[in-house]
């Protein structure tokens, strides 16, 4: 009941290390033909690995990305951009943010700032079957984690098309 301690021993890297094999499935280098133009996107995600991948993928698709680690910082970043006249076009919001403000609460605050905010709900526990539930909360669509580049591009396009309707 006091915790555990682990020691991991790894071999030193040498120049003679073999090159890892190329993956058999390769993501496309460009956005789909029906892709929306460059967007300014806010990613609210507490897991550094997930936000790094999302940022890398979104920038590869030609978008400008800002990442923050919690709901309060997401609301703050959105409010500042909105007030400066350079609002975000899209918010990708993790629903399971630890601490004070979860994703649903943060998105509710964003809707108070901007009732037209376009949001994508994301989580490891979200599936496409829950889309209607999240749309009732104001989200355009959902993004299950983990996600490949192709799904992220598709979801961004769906969110922007939903907003135009």
C-alpha positions as CSV (number, residue, x, y, z in Angstrom):
1,X,0.0,0.0,0.0
2,X,3.0,2.3,-0.4
3,X,3.6,2.2,-4.1
4,X,6.1,0.3,-6.3
5,X,9.5,1.0,-7.7
6,X,10.6,-0.3,-11.0
7,X,14.0,-0.3,-12.7
8,X,14.3,-0.6,-16.4
9,X,17.6,-1.4,-18.0
10,X,18.0,-0.6,-21.7
11,X,21.0,-1.2,-23.9
12,X,23.1,1.7,-25.0
13,X,22.3,2.9,-28.6
14,X,25.1,2.3,-31.0
15,X,25.6,3.2,-34.6
16,X,25.2,-0.4,-35.6
17,X,21.5,-0.5,-34.7
18,X,19.4,-1.8,-37.6
19,X,17.0,0.6,-39.3
20,X,13.4,-0.2,-38.3
21,X,11.3,-1.7,-41.1
22,X,9.0,0.7,-42.9
23,X,5.3,0.3,-41.9
24,X,3.2,-1.6,-44.4
25,X,0.3,0.9,-44.1
26,X,1.3,4.5,-44.9
27,X,-0.9,7.5,-44.3
28,X,-1.5,9.8,-47.3
29,X,0.7,12.8,-47.5
30,X,-2.1,15.2,-48.4
31,X,-5.6,16.0,-47.3
32,X,-8.5,14.3,-49.1
33,X,-9.9,16.0,-52.3
34,X,-12.9,17.4,-50.4
35,X,-10.8,18.9,-47.6
36,X,-11.7,22.2,-46.1
37,X,-9.2,25.1,-46.5
38,X,-6.7,26.0,-43.8
39,X,-8.3,26.3,-40.4
40,X,-7.3,27.7,-37.0
41,X,-7.8,24.8,-34.6
42,X,-7.7,24.6,-30.8
43,X,-6.9,21.1,-29.4
44,X,-7.8,20.6,-25.7
45,X,-6.1,17.4,-24.6
46,X,-4.3,16.5,-21.4
47,X,-2.2,13.6,-22.9
48,X,1.0,15.1,-24.4
49,X,1.4,12.2,-26.8
50,X,-2.2,12.5,-28.2
51,X,-2.0,16.3,-28.6
52,X,1.5,16.0,-30.3
53,X,0.1,13.5,-32.8
54,X,-3.0,15.6,-33.4
55,X,-1.0,18.7,-33.9
56,X,1.4,17.0,-36.3
57,X,-1.5,15.5,-38.3
58,X,-3.4,18.7,-38.4
59,X,-0.4,20.8,-39.5
60,X,0.3,18.1,-42.2
61,X,-3.2,18.8,-43.5
62,X,-2.3,22.6,-43.6
63,X,-4.1,23.8,-40.5
64,X,-2.8,26.2,-37.8
65,X,-3.0,24.4,-34.4
66,X,-2.8,25.5,-30.7
67,X,-2.8,22.8,-28.0
68,X,-3.7,23.3,-24.4
69,X,-3.8,20.7,-21.5
70,X,-7.0,21.4,-19.7
71,X,-10.5,22.9,-19.9
72,X,-9.7,26.2,-18.1
73,X,-6.8,26.8,-20.5
74,X,-9.0,25.9,-23.4
75,X,-11.6,28.4,-22.4
76,X,-9.0,31.1,-21.8
77,X,-7.3,30.5,-25.2
78,X,-10.6,30.5,-27.0
79,X,-11.8,33.7,-25.2
80,X,-8.6,35.6,-26.0
81,X,-8.7,34.6,-29.7
82,X,-12.4,35.5,-29.9
83,X,-11.9,38.9,-28.3
84,X,-9.0,39.7,-30.5
85,X,-11.0,39.0,-33.6
86,X,-9.0,36.0,-34.6
87,X,-11.3,33.2,-33.4
88,X,-10.6,29.5,-33.7
89,X,-12.5,27.8,-36.5
90,X,-12.7,24.5,-34.7
91,X,-12.2,23.0,-31.2
92,X,-11.2,19.4,-30.7
93,X,-12.1,18.7,-27.0
94,X,-11.1,15.7,-25.0
95,X,-14.1,14.7,-22.8
96,X,-12.1,13.1,-20.0
97,X,-9.9,16.0,-18.8
98,X,-8.7,15.5,-15.2
99,X,-9.0,18.2,-12.6
100,X,-11.5,21.0,-12.3
101,X,-13.2,21.3,-15.7
102,X,-14.0,18.3,-17.9
103,X,-14.5,18.6,-21.7
104,X,-18.2,18.9,-21.5
105,X,-18.1,21.8,-19.0
106,X,-15.4,23.5,-21.0
107,X,-17.3,23.2,-24.2
108,X,-20.4,24.6,-22.5
109,X,-18.3,27.7,-21.5
110,X,-17.1,28.0,-25.1
111,X,-20.7,28.1,-26.2
112,X,-21.4,30.9,-23.8
113,X,-18.5,32.9,-25.4
114,X,-19.5,31.9,-28.9
115,X,-22.8,30.1,-29.6
116,X,-21.5,29.2,-33.1
117,X,-18.4,27.4,-31.9
118,X,-17.7,24.3,-33.9
119,X,-16.6,21.4,-31.6
120,X,-15.4,17.8,-32.0
121,X,-15.8,15.6,-28.9
122,X,-12.9,13.1,-28.5
123,X,-12.2,10.4,-26.1
124,X,-11.0,6.8,-25.9
125,X,-14.5,5.9,-24.7
126,X,-16.4,7.6,-27.6
127,X,-17.7,5.7,-30.6
128,X,-19.6,6.8,-33.7
129,X,-22.8,5.4,-32.0
130,X,-22.7,8.2,-29.5
131,X,-22.7,10.9,-32.2
132,X,-26.4,11.9,-31.6
133,X,-25.8,12.3,-27.8
134,X,-22.9,14.7,-28.4
135,X,-24.7,16.6,-31.1
136,X,-27.4,17.4,-28.5
137,X,-24.7,19.0,-26.4
138,X,-23.6,21.2,-29.4
139,X,-20.7,19.2,-30.8
140,X,-20.6,18.8,-34.6
141,X,-19.2,15.3,-34.5
142,X,-17.0,12.9,-32.5
143,X,-13.5,11.5,-32.8
144,X,-12.7,8.2,-31.2
145,X,-9.2,7.7,-29.9
146,X,-6.8,6.5,-31.1
147,X,-7.2,8.0,-34.6
148,X,-5.2,7.8,-37.9
149,X,-4.6,10.8,-40.1
150,X,-7.4,9.8,-42.5
151,X,-10.0,9.7,-39.8
152,X,-8.9,13.0,-38.3
153,X,-9.1,14.6,-41.8
154,X,-12.6,13.1,-42.3
155,X,-13.8,14.3,-38.9
156,X,-12.5,17.9,-39.4
157,X,-14.3,18.0,-42.8
158,X,-17.5,16.6,-41.3
159,X,-17.4,19.2,-38.5
160,X,-17.0,22.1,-40.8
161,X,-19.7,20.8,-43.2
162,X,-22.1,20.3,-40.2
163,X,-21.4,23.9,-39.2
164,X,-22.3,25.2,-42.7
165,X,-25.7,23.5,-42.7
